[in-house]
Amino acid sequence: MKKLENQTLIYDEDCPICNIYTSKLIKAGIVDENGRKPYSEINENEEIYVDLKRATNEIALVDSKNKTVLYGIDGLLKVFGHSYPLIEKIGTIKPINYVLKKMYKFISFNRKVIAPSKEKKDISIKYIPDFNYKYRLLYIAFTSVITTIVLCYYSNLLSFFPNTTIGRELLLTLGQMVFQGIFLTHLKREKIMNYLGNLMTVSLMGSLLLLPILVISMFLKIPEALSIVWFGATVILMLLENYRRTKILELPFHLNITWIAFRIIVLLIILNLY
């Protein structure tokens, strides 16, 4: 495997996703040991030819020898294409490249709600992506659909739970965002959207935790007690994750109480009306 030399990825050191995939590139031998650098360590010479603003939204691949920079998916295609030329050739085909760029932006603009990090107020150079309403709403819509589908099918494993529909589960998913949002009306709209993005990431994580039981149930009969215990454990883990994220975002603790309250209220309504 050919190792890419004289190329440095400028990454977000506070982003778990960025940390993982850049370190994996080094371990895999795709880039050399000095093939990545935290955004906060950009030097004065690099500032001359690196678009610092663009680099917060699209990871920058800096060619230290030729003083050139590739951003986002173009940089990543060059990284992988050096070792696997076919990947770069496929990735540069216009329709595929268009889709890849949209997918990259979808993740990049939402990376702080996928994997949040505590804001460092003592540094002057911050690697924070621009806030983009379009991609945030797309992310919320995407996670809402996944959560709705998984909950709809999982509820069928619980005999005490009334039969549900996609429409009702979607209404409950959207209802929680509205319910939590009521307690955030004093905050700026951007901060509210940041929390709602994190809230839906927690819901998505919960849905992914429920998937193993759903998949197994397609082939084997699972004891209902196991389904209930698994669901309960998932809810507890989701609550703990919601608590962790509210602390990182420096949001009030009562958002965890309202998170529980909404579920209790909904459960009581469903059990009594259906």
N, C-alpha and C positions, 0 to 999 in steps of 0.2 A: 504494500500500500504506500503510495507516494504521500509524503508529509508536506503540507502547505507551509512554506517558509516566508519570512518577512511580512507576514500578514497578522494583524492583531484585531480581535473582536472586542469592541468597547461595549461592555455589558453592565447591567444594573445589579450591583452587588447585593442589594436589598431584596431582589426578586428571587425567590426559591426556584422558580422555573428556569430563569436565566442562568443561575448558578449551576443547576443540575446539567442542562444540556451543553453548556460551554465546557464544563469539567469533563463530561463524557466524551466530547470531541477530542480533548487532549489525551484522555486515557485510551481512546480508540486509535490514537496515532494519526488522526486526520489533520490536526494542527500541532505545531511544536509546543514545548513546555511554556514558552512565552507568548502563546497564541491568544491570550485573552488579557484584558486589563479593565479594572473597574472604571466607570465613568468619572468618578471623583479624582482619578489620578491622571487625567488627560493633562499633558504638559503644554507649555506655551507654543512650542513649535507645531504641535498637532492642532492647536486651536486655530491656526492660520488657515488650514485647509479642511478641517472637519466642521460640518454644519452642526453645531452643538444642539440647536433647537430640534432639528430633524432626528438627531441621534437619540433623543429621548423617546421618540415614537418608533423608530426603526433602528435596530441594532446596526452599528457601523462596523464595517470591515476595512481597516486602515492598512494600506500598502505603504509601509515605512520607507521602502526603497524608491518608489516612483511618486510618493506623496499624493496618492489618489485614494478615494473612498467609495465603497459601494454600500448601499443601505438596504436594510430589510431583507426581503426574499432574494434579491439579486446577490447580496453578499453571501447568504446561506447557500445559494445554488453554486456559487463559485467555490465555497468551502468543500461541499460534498462533491462537486464536479471535478475537483482536482484529483480525488481518489477514485471517483466513479463517474467518468465522463458522460455515461448514458443518462444519469440523473439530470445533469445540467442541460443536456440536449432536449430531453423531454420537458423539463421545467421552463425552457425558454420558448416553447411553442406558444403562440399568442393566447389562444383560449385557455390553456392550462396555466400559463403565467398569470393571466388575469385572475383566475380563481384562486391561485396560490397567494397572490397579493391581497386579495380580499380576506382570505382566511387568516393571513398573517396579521392584518390590521385588526381583525375581529379579536384575536388573542392579545395583541399588543396593547390596544386601547383598553382592554379589560383585565390586563394582567394584575392590576392592583386590587381588583375585587375577586379574582381567582385565587391569588395568593398575596394577601395584604402584608405590609410591613410598617413598622412604626416610623413615623416621619422623624428624620434627624434634623432638628432645628439649629444645630450648632455648626452646620456646614453650609458654605455659600453656593456650591455647585450641587444641585439636586437632580436626580434622574427620575423625573416624574412625567409620565405620558400626558399629553393634552387630554382634557376631558372632551369626549365626543358623544353627544346625545344619541346619534344614530346607532353607533355601535353598542352603546350601553343598552338602549332599548332592544336591539336585536339580541343581545346576550340574555336579557331578562326574558324575552319571548322564547328563546331557545331553551333555556333552563325550565321555564314554565311548562312547555310542551312535554319535555322528558319527564318532569316530576308528575305531571297530570297522568300520563300514560301508565307509568310504573305504579302509582297509587291506585289507579282504577283497577288494574289487574291484581294487585296484591290484596286489596280489600276482599276479593272473591275467595281468598284462602281463609278468611275469618267468618265463620258461620254466624256469629252474634252480630256481625256488622251488616246492615241492610244492603241490598244490591245497589250498586252505584252506576253512574254513567260518566263518560268523558266530560260532558258538559258540567256536571256537578263538581267533579274534582277540579276542573279548570277554574270554576267559580270560587272554590275554596282556596286554591293557590293564589289567585288574584286578590281574594278577600284578605288574606294574611298581609299582603303588601300594603293594602289600603289601611288595615287595622294598625299595623306598625307605623305607617306613615303619619297617622293622626297624632302620634306622640313625638313627631319630629318637625312639626309645622313651624317651630321657632327657628329652625336651622336654614341655612342657604340651600337652594334647590340642588346644587351640585353635591353637597354633602349628603342630602337625602338620597339622591340617586346612587351615591357610592355605597351607602348602607344597604339599599335595596338590592344592589348588585351582589353584595356580600351575603345578604339574606338568601338570595336565590342560589348562590353557590353552596350554602349549607343545605338547602333543599335538594340540590343536585347530588351532593355527597350522600345524603340520606337515601336517595333513589338508587344510587349505585350500590350502596350497602344492601339494599333489599333485592337487587337483581339475582344474586346467587340462589336464593330460595325460590324465586320465580322460575329460574331456568331449571333447577332440579325438579320442581313440581310438574314440569312438562313431561318428565319421564318416570318419576316415582311419586307415590302418595306420601306426602309429608304430614306428620302428626300436627294437628292444629296447635297444640301446646307449643311446639317448636316455632311455628310461625308467629305466635303471640309473643314469645320470649324474644325472638329475633327482632320483631318490630319494636318492642319496648326498649331493648338495648340500643337500637338505632336511634330512637327518639332521644335517649339520654346522651348519646354521643353527639347528636346534632345540637342539643342544648349547650353542651360543653364547648362546642365549636363556635356557637353563636356568642357565648360569653367571652371566649378568647378574642374573637373579632371585634366585639364592642369595646374591649379594653384597648386593642391596638388602635382603633379609630377614635378613642377617647370620647365615647358616647356613654350616656347615662345607663346605669345598671338596670333601671326599670324596664329596659327593652327586653331583658331576659324574662322578667315576670310577665310582661304582656305577651311574649312569645308563647309561654305556657298557657296563659289565660285564654288566648284565642283558640287553642286546640281543645281545651276543656269545654269552652262554650260551644264550639262546633260539634264536639262529640255528644254533648247533652242534647243539642237540638236534633241531630240526626237520629239518635236512639229513641227520642220521644215523638218525632214526627213521621218517621218512616217505618 
